[in-house]
Amino acid sequence: MATVLGPTAINERKFTEWGERGRALGLLWDTRRGTVTIPAEKIVKAQRRIADIMTAGVVTKTGVLSLLGSLRHISTCCPPVRAFFQRLQGVAATASRYTRTVLAPPVVEDLKWFQLVLQQNTRFNGIPVDHFAHLASPTVHVHMDASNQGLCALEPSLKKYIRVQFTPAEQESFSEDMSANSINARELQSAVLAVLLWGPTWARESAHHPVHVCFWIDNASAVSWAQRRASRQPLAQLYNRLLSLAEFNYSLVCTASHIPGVDNVMADAGSRAWSCNDTFYDTWTDMSNGWTQVPVSRPYDDLSRLWEWCCDNMPSLALPQPSIARTGNSGSSSLGI
């Protein structure tokens, strides 16, 4: 270039020295460690804008677009954020530039979720590129299933399981209003309970690197809901908020994959075998021999109440720790009610 255009063609002040650490696209990169960090000032700006919107209770198109601009780096580096980010984009698309729009209840809950996760500043430091680029392989595998009778989640590496038997009133409500608590939502509930109850254990086993957890589910809709964290069903939205919150709290990366029902034998039996007269009772007792049950005690027996607890206890950075003091033969005996 200098030969053709002359010595003044190159402005050396425009060039920087090559280094393993640098700032690009508004993010801090470390090529040696293969990580990226979101600058603290961007987190603070997003927190301030969310607080302003929550205080006002209404929003303008300009306000939502400004918030989206503050959250774009977070959604790029943290896959769980993307579903909530997309719902805010939907608000921006319908909001008027000249009038104020009252926030819908689901949007308010999503903003509460953002407030909770943005308090965990360390979660945005040194994010491995292979995780948000979907290049990492799972290190923990959880198999699960749900039925009209109950749900079951299995952690083979720990040889532990979670089981919850639904009450007669709950089973009756499933048939009366399938949209309120569909089988898809119950499958997703299994994943949420697994992360909430085993998350602390997984976090202790890998304190310096996020743990990649894969949920194996035989329900295609539940796989999509858990993988994309997106659903129009209110209960599924609640579960996804808790799932993503636990993911941040325990430094996890959670994905979901489909497993054929014929291969999901143990989890399938665990969700259906509740008495010696059940068809799958022998299968379950044989396959679970030597395994330990993790009890589902308060506040995890009511996930709606748990979400309210998290919102009421802001700026607390931690979920309530699960109790493993008691074990039983069924999830229903460990509810602590």
N, C-alpha and C positions, 0 to 999 in steps of 0.2 A: 504494500500500500504506500509506504514511504517512497519507494522507488518510482512509482507511477505518479503519485499526487504531490510528492515533495515532503520535506521534513516537518512541515506544519500540519500535515494531514492527521497526525496522531496526537491526541491530547492525553498525555500521560496521567493527568489528574483524574481522568475518567476511569482509570484502571485501578483495581485493588489487588493486593498480593493474594495468591492462592493459600487457602488454609483449610484445615479439617473442620473448623467451626465457622459459621457465618450466618448472616441474616438474609433471607430471600422469601418473597411472597408474604412478607409480614410475619414469618415464623423463624425460629432459631434452630438451625440444623447442626447436627454432629455426625459427620460422615464416618468417623472411626467407629463410633458406637452404634450407628444406624438408627439414630433417634431424632425426634423433633420436639421442640418445646414451644408452647404458646406463651408469648410475653405476658407478664403479670398485668401490665397496663391495659391490655385488651380484655382480660378477665374482669378487671375493675370497671371498665367502661360498660361492659355487658351487664354487670350486676347493677350498676347505677340506672341504666335505661330500663331494665326489668322492674326495679323498685319504683321508678317514676310511673310506669304504666299500671302497676298493681295498685299504687296509691290513688291514681286518678280513676281507675275502674272503667275508663273509656280510652279509645285509641283512635288516632288518625292514620291515614295511609302513610304519611311521612314518618310518623313515629314507628310504625311497624317496619318500614323499610330501613330505618336507622338501626333498629334492633337486629334485623336480619344481617345487616352489614357487620355488626359486632359479633354475631354468632357464627359467621361463615367459616372462620378458622377452626372453631370448635367442632362444627359439624364435619369438616374435612378430616380432622385427625381422630375423631371419636365416633365410630359408626352408630352407637346407640342414640346419639343426638339427632341423627338425620331424620327419623320419623317425626319427632317433635318439631324440628326445623321446617319440615315440609308442611305441617299443619299451620304453622305461622305464615308460611308463604301463601297458603289458602286464604288466610285472613287479609293479607296484603292485597291479594287479587280482587277481593270483594269490597274492601274498605274504600270509602270516598275520600278524596283529597281535601275536601272543604267541609265535611261534617264529621262529627265524632261518632264512633261506633262502640256500643256497649259490648264488652267481652262476654262471649258465651262461656258457660260453666266448664266445658272441656278445655277451652283455651286457658282459663284461669288455672286449672289444675296442671296443665303443661308448664305454665310459667312458674308455678310453685316447684315443679320438678327441676326446672332450670336453676331456680334459686338454691335448691338443695345441693345440686351437683357442682355448681360454680363455687361453692364454699370449700370444696376439696381441691385446693390449689395444687397440691403435690401430684394429683392425678394427671395434670396437664404438663408435667415436667418429664422430659425424657421418654416420650411415647415411642415405642418401637415401631418403625415404619412397616415392618412385616405384618403387624397386627391390623392396622387400619387399611393396608393394601391387600388384605386377605391372602397373605402368603404363608402364615404360620399354620402348623399342624396342631390339632388338639392334643392335649396332654391328659385331660380328664374326660371320661365318657360316662354319661348318665342315661340310663334307659328308663322309660316311663310309660304309663298307660292309665287311662281313666275309663270308667264305665258308669252306669246308673247307680251302682252299689257303692263305689268308692274309687280311690285313686292310689297309685303306687309309683314310687321312684326308687331306682336302684343305683348304688355307687359301688361297682365291682371292686375297684382298687382298695376301698375301705371295708368291703364286705358289710355294708350297712344299707338299710332301706327305710323309706318313709311310707307309711300307709295311713290313710284316712277313710273311715267308713261314714258314708252319708247317713243322716238321720232319716226316719220315715217321712218326716215333713219335707225335708230337702228333696227326697226322691219323688215325692208327689208334685212338688213345684216344678221339677224338670219336665214332667208331662203336661202340666198346665200351661207353662210359658217357656217353650224351648228357646226362644230368642233371648230371654233374660240370662239363662245360664246353660248355654248349649254344651254339647260334648266337646266342641272345640275349645271352649273356655276352660272346661275342667281339665283337659289335657295341658293347657297352658298353665293352669294352677299348679300342676305337678312340677313344672319347671321352676316356677316362682318359689315354691316351698324348698326345692332342692338347693337353690342358690342362697336362700335366706338361712337355711339350717346348716349347710355344709360350707358356705362361703368362708366363715372364719377359719375352718380347717384348711381349706385350699390356700388361703392367704398366708397362713403360717408356714406352709410347706414351700412356698416360693416368695420370700419376702422382697426380693429385689427385681422381680420380673413378673409381668402380668401372666396369670394362668389362663390358658385357652381351654374352655369347657365346651363340649359338644353335647347337645341334647338329642337323643335318638327317640323319635316319636313316630308312631304308625298312622298318624292323622295328618294329611297333607295341609289342611287349613291351619292347624296348630303349628306346624313347621314354619309356614309362611309368616304367621303372626309373631312367632318367637324370633325368627331370623330377621324380618324387616321391622319389627316393633310397631307395626301399623295394623289397625283394625278399626272398623266403624262401630263395633259393639262396645258400649260403655264399660262393661265388666272386663273385657279384654284390654281396653285402654288402661284401666286401673292396674291390672296385672303387669302390663308392659312397663308402666311407670315404676312399680316396685322392682321388677326384674332389672331394669336399667339402673335404678338407684343402688341396688345391691352390687351390681357389676362395678359401679364406680367406687362404692364403699370398700369393697374387698379387692380392688385392683384385678378384675377378671375380664376376660374377653369371651362372651357367650355367643355361640352359634347353634344352629339346629339343622338336623339332617333327617331324612325319612328312612325308616326301617320297615320292611314288609311285616304285616301282622303275624305271619306264620313264623317269623324269626324272633318275635318279641314275646316268647313263651312265658318267661318268668314274670315280667312286669304285667302281662295280660292276666296271668293267674293271680297275682297279688292284688289286682284291683277287683277281683270277683270272688275270691275264696274267703268267706267270712264265717262259715260254720262247717262242721264235718259233713253236712248234707250237700254242700255245694259241689258242683261238678269238678271244679279245679282245686279242691281242697288238698287232695293227695299230691298233686303236682306242686302246689305251693309249699307244702310242708317239707317235701323232699328237697326241693331246690333251695329253700331258704335255710336249711339246716346249717348251723354254724355262723349265720349272719346275725347282726344286731340291729334292732329297730331304734330309730331316732324319734323320740316323741314329738308330736306337734302340740305344744302347749302355748298358753297365752304369751304374747299377743298374736302369735302366728296362726291361731285357730280362726281368726277373723281378720282377713287381709284388708278389708275396708277400714276397720278400726286402726289397723297398723299404719295405713297411709295417713289417716287423720293424726295419729300420734307423731309421725315424722314431720308433718306440716306444723303442728302445734309446738314442736320442740326445736324449731329453727332458732338460732343457728347451730344446733347440735350437728356434729359431723359424723355421728355413728348411729347405726341401727341398733336396736336393743339386742343384746347377746342371747342366743338361744340357750335353753337349759337342757342338759343331757343327764340330769340326775335320775330320771325315771325312764324305764323301758317297759314295754308290754307286748302282748301278742297281736294287738291291732291298734291302729291309729286312734280309734274312737276311745280307747281306754286311757289315752295319754293327753286328752284335750285339756285337762285341768279345770273342768267346769263343774 
